[in-house]
Structure formats: C-alpha cells, structure tokens
Amino acid sequence: MKVITINLFLLMFILSSCAPTVRVEAPDKPIEINLNVNIEHNVKIQMDKQLDNLMKNQKDIF
C-alpha cells in the first residue's frame, strides 16, 4: 500500500511539472501601422448675383 501511495505521489508530481505556461512579452520590433489614406475635399461657394454685385461694388464691406 505504501509503494502505491509513493508511486501515485510521484506520478502526480511528474504530471504537475508538465503544466503549460503562458508568457506575455513585449515584441522586439515596434508595431508598425501603415494608413494609406487619401483625403480630398471640394468647397463650393455659390453667391447670389445681388450679393456678388454688392461685394464687387463695396470692397471694404468685410
């Protein structure tokens, strides 16, 4: 009985030493993110003809 207990204890010890380990480490190289973004914008300003004439005639309005 004593031999079985010792064998069982040794078996449990051997199996527990094979437990997987998880390590979290920082990478050797920095993380690189390439964002190839093309931004285009168009601004349209439409003025009323009367307002356009007012702007031409009175240049010091603004």
SEFIZA-3560 file (N, C-alpha, C; in Angstrom, 3 decimals):
REM SEFIZA-3560
<numar><xx>0.826</xx><yy>-1.193</yy><zz>0.000</zz><atom>N</atom></numar>
<numar><xx>0.000</xx><yy>0.000</yy><zz>0.000</zz><atom>CA</atom></numar>
<numar><xx>0.870</xx><yy>1.257</yy><zz>0.000</zz><atom>C</atom></numar>
<numar><xx>1.968</xx><yy>1.196</yy><zz>0.754</zz><atom>N</atom></numar>
<numar><xx>2.861</xx><yy>2.334</yy><zz>0.850</zz><atom>CA</atom></numar>
<numar><xx>3.548</xx><yy>2.611</yy><zz>-0.497</zz><atom>C</atom></numar>
<numar><xx>3.870</xx><yy>1.575</yy><zz>-1.248</zz><atom>N</atom></numar>
<numar><xx>4.526</xx><yy>1.710</yy><zz>-2.542</zz><atom>CA</atom></numar>
<numar><xx>3.570</xx><yy>2.356</yy><zz>-3.543</zz><atom>C</atom></numar>
<numar><xx>2.313</xx><yy>1.990</yy><zz>-3.482</zz><atom>N</atom></numar>
<numar><xx>1.305</xx><yy>2.562</yy><zz>-4.386</zz><atom>CA</atom></numar>
<numar><xx>1.130</xx><yy>4.051</yy><zz>-4.102</zz><atom>C</atom></numar>
<numar><xx>1.135</xx><yy>4.410</yy><zz>-2.835</zz><atom>N</atom></numar>
<numar><xx>0.990</xx><yy>5.812</yy><zz>-2.455</zz><atom>CA</atom></numar>
<numar><xx>2.191</xx><yy>6.626</yy><zz>-2.948</zz><atom>C</atom></numar>
<numar><xx>3.378</xx><yy>6.092</yy><zz>-2.803</zz><atom>N</atom></numar>
<numar><xx>4.575</xx><yy>6.795</yy><zz>-3.254</zz><atom>CA</atom></numar>
<numar><xx>4.565</xx><yy>6.918</yy><zz>-4.779</zz><atom>C</atom></numar>
<numar><xx>4.186</xx><yy>5.851</yy><zz>-5.462</zz><atom>N</atom></numar>
<numar><xx>4.114</xx><yy>5.900</yy><zz>-6.922</zz><atom>CA</atom></numar>
<numar><xx>3.065</xx><yy>6.909</yy><zz>-7.397</zz><atom>C</atom></numar>
<numar><xx>1.956</xx><yy>6.924</yy><zz>-6.703</zz><atom>N</atom></numar>
<numar><xx>0.897</xx><yy>7.879</yy><zz>-7.053</zz><atom>CA</atom></numar>
<numar><xx>1.369</xx><yy>9.313</yy><zz>-6.829</zz><atom>C</atom></numar>
<numar><xx>2.076</xx><yy>9.533</yy><zz>-5.720</zz><atom>N</atom></numar>
<numar><xx>2.620</xx><yy>10.860</yy><zz>-5.432</zz><atom>CA</atom></numar>
<numar><xx>3.639</xx><yy>11.266</yy><zz>-6.499</zz><atom>C</atom></numar>
<numar><xx>4.508</xx><yy>10.374</yy><zz>-6.897</zz><atom>N</atom></numar>
<numar><xx>5.496</xx><yy>10.668</yy><zz>-7.931</zz><atom>CA</atom></numar>
<numar><xx>4.828</xx><yy>10.942</yy><zz>-9.281</zz><atom>C</atom></numar>
<numar><xx>3.810</xx><yy>10.188</yy><zz>-9.590</zz><atom>N</atom></numar>
<numar><xx>3.071</xx><yy>10.395</yy><zz>-10.834</zz><atom>CA</atom></numar>
<numar><xx>2.411</xx><yy>11.774</yy><zz>-10.848</zz><atom>C</atom></numar>
<numar><xx>1.811</xx><yy>12.163</yy><zz>-9.737</zz><atom>N</atom></numar>
<numar><xx>1.173</xx><yy>13.485</yy><zz>-9.646</zz><atom>CA</atom></numar>
<numar><xx>2.222</xx><yy>14.590</yy><zz>-9.759</zz><atom>C</atom></numar>
<numar><xx>3.392</xx><yy>14.383</yy><zz>-9.162</zz><atom>N</atom></numar>
<numar><xx>4.464</xx><yy>15.368</yy><zz>-9.230</zz><atom>CA</atom></numar>
<numar><xx>4.969</xx><yy>15.534</yy><zz>-10.658</zz><atom>C</atom></numar>
<numar><xx>5.124</xx><yy>14.426</yy><zz>-11.355</zz><atom>N</atom></numar>
<numar><xx>5.600</xx><yy>14.473</yy><zz>-12.736</zz><atom>CA</atom></numar>
<numar><xx>4.580</xx><yy>15.147</yy><zz>-13.640</zz><atom>C</atom></numar>
<numar><xx>3.315</xx><yy>14.825</yy><zz>-13.460</zz><atom>N</atom></numar>
<numar><xx>2.276</xx><yy>15.420</yy><zz>-14.300</zz><atom>CA</atom></numar>
<numar><xx>2.090</xx><yy>16.912</yy><zz>-14.011</zz><atom>C</atom></numar>
<numar><xx>2.257</xx><yy>17.313</yy><zz>-12.761</zz><atom>N</atom></numar>
<numar><xx>2.084</xx><yy>18.737</yy><zz>-12.448</zz><atom>CA</atom></numar>
<numar><xx>3.263</xx><yy>19.565</yy><zz>-12.963</zz><atom>C</atom></numar>
<numar><xx>4.412</xx><yy>18.979</yy><zz>-13.113</zz><atom>N</atom></numar>
<numar><xx>5.551</xx><yy>19.724</yy><zz>-13.637</zz><atom>CA</atom></numar>
<numar><xx>5.450</xx><yy>19.945</yy><zz>-15.141</zz><atom>C</atom></numar>
<numar><xx>4.545</xx><yy>19.270</yy><zz>-15.822</zz><atom>N</atom></numar>
<numar><xx>4.366</xx><yy>19.428</yy><zz>-17.270</zz><atom>CA</atom></numar>
<numar><xx>3.258</xx><yy>20.420</yy><zz>-17.606</zz><atom>C</atom></numar>
<numar><xx>2.838</xx><yy>21.206</yy><zz>-16.641</zz><atom>N</atom></numar>
<numar><xx>1.765</xx><yy>22.169</yy><zz>-16.874</zz><atom>CA</atom></numar>
<numar><xx>2.242</xx><yy>23.245</yy><zz>-17.845</zz><atom>C</atom></numar>
<numar><xx>1.409</xx><yy>23.646</yy><zz>-18.801</zz><atom>N</atom></numar>
<numar><xx>1.820</xx><yy>24.683</yy><zz>-19.760</zz><atom>CA</atom></numar>
<numar><xx>1.921</xx><yy>26.052</yy><zz>-19.076</zz><atom>C</atom></numar>
<numar><xx>2.834</xx><yy>26.854</yy><zz>-19.566</zz><atom>N</atom></numar>
<numar><xx>2.995</xx><yy>28.208</yy><zz>-19.030</zz><atom>CA</atom></numar>
<numar><xx>2.684</xx><yy>29.213</yy><zz>-20.124</zz><atom>C</atom></numar>
<numar><xx>2.165</xx><yy>30.342</yy><zz>-19.715</zz><atom>N</atom></numar>
<numar><xx>1.827</xx><yy>31.420</yy><zz>-20.652</zz><atom>CA</atom></numar>
<numar><xx>2.676</xx><yy>32.623</yy><zz>-20.275</zz><atom>C</atom></numar>
<numar><xx>3.410</xx><yy>33.148</yy><zz>-21.256</zz><atom>N</atom></numar>
<numar><xx>4.243</xx><yy>34.324</yy><zz>-21.025</zz><atom>CA</atom></numar>
<numar><xx>3.773</xx><yy>35.462</yy><zz>-21.914</zz><atom>C</atom></numar>
<numar><xx>3.721</xx><yy>36.638</yy><zz>-21.329</zz><atom>N</atom></numar>
<numar><xx>3.371</xx><yy>37.838</yy><zz>-22.080</zz><atom>CA</atom></numar>
<numar><xx>4.631</xx><yy>38.688</yy><zz>-22.155</zz><atom>C</atom></numar>
<numar><xx>5.129</xx><yy>38.883</yy><zz>-23.385</zz><atom>N</atom></numar>
<numar><xx>6.352</xx><yy>39.647</yy><zz>-23.576</zz><atom>CA</atom></numar>
<numar><xx>6.123</xx><yy>40.728</yy><zz>-24.621</zz><atom>C</atom></numar>
<numar><xx>6.862</xx><yy>41.814</yy><zz>-24.474</zz><atom>N</atom></numar>
<numar><xx>6.808</xx><yy>42.882</yy><zz>-25.470</zz><atom>CA</atom></numar>
<numar><xx>7.563</xx><yy>42.424</yy><zz>-26.718</zz><atom>C</atom></numar>
<numar><xx>7.089</xx><yy>42.802</yy><zz>-27.903</zz><atom>N</atom></numar>
<numar><xx>7.796</xx><yy>42.395</yy><zz>-29.121</zz><atom>CA</atom></numar>
<numar><xx>9.145</xx><yy>43.101</yy><zz>-29.250</zz><atom>C</atom></numar>
<numar><xx>10.052</xx><yy>42.461</yy><zz>-29.991</zz><atom>N</atom></numar>
<numar><xx>11.376</xx><yy>43.042</yy><zz>-30.201</zz><atom>CA</atom></numar>
<numar><xx>11.313</xx><yy>44.278</yy><zz>-31.094</zz><atom>C</atom></numar>
<numar><xx>10.479</xx><yy>44.221</yy><zz>-32.117</zz><atom>N</atom></numar>
<numar><xx>10.339</xx><yy>45.330</yy><zz>-33.055</zz><atom>CA</atom></numar>
<numar><xx>9.074</xx><yy>46.123</yy><zz>-32.722</zz><atom>C</atom></numar>
<numar><xx>9.075</xx><yy>47.432</yy><zz>-32.960</zz><atom>N</atom></numar>
<numar><xx>7.860</xx><yy>48.207</yy><zz>-32.703</zz><atom>CA</atom></numar>
<numar><xx>6.746</xx><yy>47.825</yy><zz>-33.680</zz><atom>C</atom></numar>
<numar><xx>5.534</xx><yy>47.995</yy><zz>-33.237</zz><atom>N</atom></numar>
<numar><xx>4.375</xx><yy>47.706</yy><zz>-34.079</zz><atom>CA</atom></numar>
<numar><xx>4.224</xx><yy>48.842</yy><zz>-35.090</zz><atom>C</atom></numar>
<numar><xx>4.114</xx><yy>48.495</yy><zz>-36.348</zz><atom>N</atom></numar>
<numar><xx>4.029</xx><yy>49.489</yy><zz>-37.418</zz><atom>CA</atom></numar>
<numar><xx>2.650</xx><yy>49.402</yy><zz>-38.055</zz><atom>C</atom></numar>
<numar><xx>1.987</xx><yy>50.549</yy><zz>-38.132</zz><atom>N</atom></numar>
<numar><xx>0.660</xx><yy>50.618</yy><zz>-38.736</zz><atom>CA</atom></numar>
<numar><xx>0.739</xx><yy>51.597</yy><zz>-39.904</zz><atom>C</atom></numar>
<numar><xx>0.496</xx><yy>51.106</yy><zz>-41.098</zz><atom>N</atom></numar>
<numar><xx>0.507</xx><yy>51.956</yy><zz>-42.290</zz><atom>CA</atom></numar>
<numar><xx>-0.929</xx><yy>52.303</yy><zz>-42.657</zz><atom>C</atom></numar>
<numar><xx>-1.212</xx><yy>53.576</yy><zz>-42.668</zz><atom>N</atom></numar>
<numar><xx>-2.538</xx><yy>54.047</yy><zz>-43.065</zz><atom>CA</atom></numar>
<numar><xx>-2.385</xx><yy>54.835</yy><zz>-44.357</zz><atom>C</atom></numar>
<numar><xx>-2.749</xx><yy>54.222</yy><zz>-45.439</zz><atom>N</atom></numar>
<numar><xx>-2.704</xx><yy>54.908</yy><zz>-46.724</zz><atom>CA</atom></numar>
<numar><xx>-4.076</xx><yy>55.532</yy><zz>-46.969</zz><atom>C</atom></numar>
<numar><xx>-4.185</xx><yy>56.795</yy><zz>-46.592</zz><atom>N</atom></numar>
<numar><xx>-5.464</xx><yy>57.486</yy><zz>-46.656</zz><atom>CA</atom></numar>
<numar><xx>-5.313</xx><yy>58.681</yy><zz>-47.591</zz><atom>C</atom></numar>
<numar><xx>-6.213</xx><yy>58.788</yy><zz>-48.521</zz><atom>N</atom></numar>
<numar><xx>-6.229</xx><yy>59.923</yy><zz>-49.435</zz><atom>CA</atom></numar>
<numar><xx>-7.486</xx><yy>60.727</yy><zz>-49.134</zz><atom>C</atom></numar>
<numar><xx>-7.294</xx><yy>61.955</yy><zz>-48.686</zz><atom>N</atom></numar>
<numar><xx>-8.428</xx><yy>62.806</yy><zz>-48.331</zz><atom>CA</atom></numar>
<numar><xx>-8.523</xx><yy>63.922</yy><zz>-49.355</zz><atom>C</atom></numar>
<numar><xx>-9.657</xx><yy>64.000</yy><zz>-49.979</zz><atom>N</atom></numar>
<numar><xx>-9.920</xx><yy>65.075</yy><zz>-50.932</zz><atom>CA</atom></numar>
<numar><xx>-11.178</xx><yy>65.808</yy><zz>-50.493</zz><atom>C</atom></numar>
<numar><xx>-11.164</xx><yy>67.083</yy><zz>-50.679</zz><atom>N</atom></numar>
<numar><xx>-12.369</xx><yy>67.845</yy><zz>-50.355</zz><atom>CA</atom></numar>
<numar><xx>-12.541</xx><yy>68.961</yy><zz>-51.388</zz><atom>C</atom></numar>
<numar><xx>-13.751</xx><yy>69.253</yy><zz>-51.638</zz><atom>N</atom></numar>
<numar><xx>-14.113</xx><yy>70.340</yy><zz>-52.547</zz><atom>CA</atom></numar>
<numar><xx>-15.069</xx><yy>71.262</yy><zz>-51.800</zz><atom>C</atom></numar>
<numar><xx>-14.766</xx><yy>72.535</yy><zz>-51.879</zz><atom>N</atom></numar>
<numar><xx>-15.628</xx><yy>73.525</yy><zz>-51.243</zz><atom>CA</atom></numar>
<numar><xx>-16.212</xx><yy>74.385</yy><zz>-52.346</zz><atom>C</atom></numar>
<numar><xx>-17.514</xx><yy>74.407</yy><zz>-52.400</zz><atom>N</atom></numar>
<numar><xx>-18.200</xx><yy>75.236</yy><zz>-53.392</zz><atom>CA</atom></numar>
<numar><xx>-18.913</xx><yy>76.364</yy><zz>-52.665</zz><atom>C</atom></numar>
<numar><xx>-18.666</xx><yy>77.558</yy><zz>-53.156</zz><atom>N</atom></numar>
<numar><xx>-19.355</xx><yy>78.719</yy><zz>-52.604</zz><atom>CA</atom></numar>
<numar><xx>-20.161</xx><yy>79.340</yy><zz>-53.736</zz><atom>C</atom></numar>
<numar><xx>-21.440</xx><yy>79.367</yy><zz>-53.546</zz><atom>N</atom></numar>
<numar><xx>-22.319</xx><yy>79.978</yy><zz>-54.549</zz><atom>CA</atom></numar>
<numar><xx>-22.945</xx><yy>81.219</yy><zz>-53.928</zz><atom>C</atom></numar>
<numar><xx>-22.848</xx><yy>82.275</yy><zz>-54.663</zz><atom>N</atom></numar>
<numar><xx>-23.385</xx><yy>83.530</yy><zz>-54.160</zz><atom>CA</atom></numar>
<numar><xx>-24.507</xx><yy>84.006</yy><zz>-55.075</zz><atom>C</atom></numar>
<numar><xx>-25.410</xx><yy>84.654</yy><zz>-54.490</zz><atom>N</atom></numar>
<numar><xx>-26.499</xx><yy>85.274</yy><zz>-55.232</zz><atom>CA</atom></numar>
<numar><xx>-25.917</xx><yy>86.421</yy><zz>-56.058</zz><atom>C</atom></numar>
<numar><xx>-26.486</xx><yy>86.686</yy><zz>-57.209</zz><atom>N</atom></numar>
<numar><xx>-25.958</xx><yy>87.732</yy><zz>-58.095</zz><atom>CA</atom></numar>
<numar><xx>-25.966</xx><yy>89.099</yy><zz>-57.415</zz><atom>C</atom></numar>
<numar><xx>-26.994</xx><yy>89.379</yy><zz>-56.660</zz><atom>N</atom></numar>
<numar><xx>-27.047</xx><yy>90.675</yy><zz>-55.981</zz><atom>CA</atom></numar>
<numar><xx>-25.928</xx><yy>90.792</yy><zz>-54.951</zz><atom>C</atom></numar>
<numar><xx>-25.707</xx><yy>89.724</yy><zz>-54.226</zz><atom>N</atom></numar>
<numar><xx>-24.653</xx><yy>89.733</yy><zz>-53.225</zz><atom>CA</atom></numar>
<numar><xx>-23.277</xx><yy>89.827</yy><zz>-53.891</zz><atom>C</atom></numar>
<numar><xx>-23.134</xx><yy>89.185</yy><zz>-55.025</zz><atom>N</atom></numar>
<numar><xx>-21.879</xx><yy>89.257</yy><zz>-55.771</zz><atom>CA</atom></numar>
<numar><xx>-21.628</xx><yy>90.695</yy><zz>-56.252</zz><atom>C</atom></numar>
<numar><xx>-22.643</xx><yy>91.331</yy><zz>-56.772</zz><atom>N</atom></numar>
<numar><xx>-22.508</xx><yy>92.736</yy><zz>-57.197</zz><atom>CA</atom></numar>
<numar><xx>-22.197</xx><yy>93.658</yy><zz>-56.011</zz><atom>C</atom></numar>
<numar><xx>-22.813</xx><yy>93.402</yy><zz>-54.886</zz><atom>N</atom></numar>
<numar><xx>-22.553</xx><yy>94.198</yy><zz>-53.691</zz><atom>CA</atom></numar>
<numar><xx>-21.094</xx><yy>94.047</yy><zz>-53.255</zz><atom>C</atom></numar>
<numar><xx>-20.589</xx><yy>92.852</yy><zz>-53.334</zz><atom>N</atom></numar>
<numar><xx>-19.188</xx><yy>92.599</yy><zz>-52.941</zz><atom>CA</atom></numar>
<numar><xx>-18.221</xx><yy>93.311</yy><zz>-53.902</zz><atom>C</atom></numar>
<numar><xx>-18.563</xx><yy>93.335</yy><zz>-55.180</zz><atom>N</atom></numar>
<numar><xx>-17.691</xx><yy>93.990</yy><zz>-56.150</zz><atom>CA</atom></numar>
<numar><xx>-17.712</xx><yy>95.500</yy><zz>-55.977</zz><atom>C</atom></numar>
<numar><xx>-18.876</xx><yy>96.053</yy><zz>-55.700</zz><atom>N</atom></numar>
<numar><xx>-19.010</xx><yy>97.499</yy><zz>-55.589</zz><atom>CA</atom></numar>
<numar><xx>-18.480</xx><yy>98.046</yy><zz>-54.263</zz><atom>C</atom></numar>
<numar><xx>-18.655</xx><yy>97.321</yy><zz>-53.203</zz><atom>N</atom></numar>
<numar><xx>-18.203</xx><yy>97.793</yy><zz>-51.878</zz><atom>CA</atom></numar>
<numar><xx>-17.132</xx><yy>96.828</yy><zz>-51.360</zz><atom>C</atom></numar>
<numar><xx>-15.913</xx><yy>97.085</yy><zz>-51.733</zz><atom>N</atom></numar>
<numar><xx>-14.817</xx><yy>96.191</yy><zz>-51.375</zz><atom>CA</atom></numar>
<numar><xx>-14.457</xx><yy>96.239</yy><zz>-49.895</zz><atom>C</atom></numar>
<numar><xx>-14.800</xx><yy>97.319</yy><zz>-49.217</zz><atom>N</atom></numar>
<numar><xx>-14.459</xx><yy>97.421</yy><zz>-47.787</zz><atom>CA</atom></numar>
<numar><xx>-15.571</xx><yy>96.916</yy><zz>-46.859</zz><atom>C</atom></numar>
<numar><xx>-16.472</xx><yy>96.126</yy><zz>-47.391</zz><atom>N</atom></numar>
<numar><xx>-17.600</xx><yy>95.643</yy><zz>-46.589</zz><atom>CA</atom></numar>
<numar><xx>-17.130</xx><yy>94.650</yy><zz>-45.515</zz><atom>C</atom></numar>
<numar><xx>-16.052</xx><yy>93.946</yy><zz>-45.781</zz><atom>N</atom></numar>
<numar><xx>-15.554</xx><yy>92.971</yy><zz>-44.797</zz><atom>CA</atom></numar>
<numar><xx>-14.213</xx><yy>93.406</yy><zz>-44.296</zz><atom>C</atom></numar>
//
